[in-house]
Amino acid sequence: MVFTNRLREIRKGVGMSISELARRTEMSRANITKIELHGQEPSGFTMLRIASVLNKDPRDIFFESSGTQELQDKKENTG
């Protein structure tokens, strides 16, 4: 699961441990571990809780970008 890597990178990027994320989301450490390390797909509500604590849009964590914006940027830069 790609989102597991993004979640881990974002969490570590803000200097937060799994335990701290669990505490702030009012979830168990085991549930956060299942999501982040084992790829368990979280519910929409859980996605919102995690994203809110990490101050991110849930789409930035849990969904792959289509690459459309990257292609548009390349087109604009190459003229």
Secondary structure as the mmCIF struct_conf table of DSSP 4:
data_model
#
loop_
_struct_conf.conf_type_id
_struct_conf.id
_struct_conf.beg_label_comp_id
_struct_conf.beg_label_asym_id
_struct_conf.beg_label_seq_id
_struct_conf.end_label_comp_id
_struct_conf.end_label_asym_id
_struct_conf.end_label_seq_id
HELX_RH_AL_P HELX_RH_AL_P1 VAL A 2 GLY A 13
TURN_TY1_P TURN_TY1_P1 VAL A 14 GLY A 15
HELX_RH_AL_P HELX_RH_AL_P2 ILE A 18 THR A 25
TURN_TY1_P TURN_TY1_P2 GLU A 26 GLU A 26
HELX_RH_AL_P HELX_RH_AL_P3 ARG A 29 GLU A 36
TURN_TY1_P TURN_TY1_P3 LEU A 37 HIS A 38
HELX_LH_PP_P HELX_LH_PP_P1 GLN A 40 SER A 43
HELX_RH_AL_P HELX_RH_AL_P4 GLY A 44 LEU A 54
TURN_TY1_P TURN_TY1_P4 ASN A 55 ASN A 55
BEND BEND1 LYS A 56 LYS A 56
HELX_RH_AL_P HELX_RH_AL_P5 PRO A 58 PHE A 62
BEND BEND2 PHE A 63 PHE A 63
BEND BEND3 GLY A 67 GLY A 67
HELX_RH_AL_P HELX_RH_AL_P6 THR A 68 THR A 78
#
